């Protein structure tokens, strides 16, 4: 079932942590069968980083 859809207290605590203290950077969707023979279902990989209070960095120009 996975972390996103479980209904136990542990699942709820994990979801709360992800929403309140993490920043979603990317979602990688994998087709079914990628992890055969271990699992034949499609898989989603979520990439998170911790939220940080930072000043906005503005870059002008570019160096090649």
C-alpha positions in Angstrom: 0.0 0.0 0.0 2.9 2.4 0.7 3.4 5.4 3.0 1.1 7.7 1.1 -2.0 5.6 1.5 -1.6 3.7 4.8 -4.0 4.5 7.7 -2.0 3.5 10.7 -0.7 6.0 13.2 2.9 5.4 11.8 1.7 6.2 8.3 0.0 9.4 9.5 3.1 10.5 11.4 5.3 10.0 8.3 2.9 11.9 6.1 2.8 14.8 8.7 6.7 14.9 8.7 6.9 15.0 4.9 4.3 17.8 4.7 5.6 19.9 7.5 9.4 19.5 7.4 10.4 18.4 3.9 10.4 20.0 0.5 9.4 17.9 -2.5 12.0 18.4 -5.2 11.1 15.8 -7.8 8.7 12.9 -8.6 10.1 10.0 -10.7 7.5 7.7 -12.1 8.7 4.2 -13.0 6.6 1.7 -15.1 5.5 -1.6 -13.8 8.0 -4.4 -14.0 11.1 -2.2 -13.3 11.9 -4.1 -10.1 11.1 -7.6 -11.4 11.3 -10.3 -10.0 10.9 -8.5 -6.7 7.8 -6.5 -7.6 5.8 -6.1 -10.7 3.9 -2.9 -9.8 4.5 0.6 -11.0 6.6 2.7 -8.6 6.8 6.3 -7.8 10.0 7.8 -6.3 9.7 11.0 -4.4 12.8 13.1 -3.8 12.7 15.4 -0.8 15.1 17.9 0.8 14.7 19.5 4.2 13.0 22.9 4.2 15.4 25.6 5.0 14.9 29.3 5.5 17.3 30.9 3.0 17.7 34.2 1.3 16.8 34.2 -2.3 19.8 34.0 -4.5 19.6 36.0 -7.7 22.2 35.3 -10.3 22.7 37.7 -13.2 24.7 36.8 -16.3 26.2 33.4 -16.9 29.7 32.0 -17.2 30.4 29.3 -19.8 
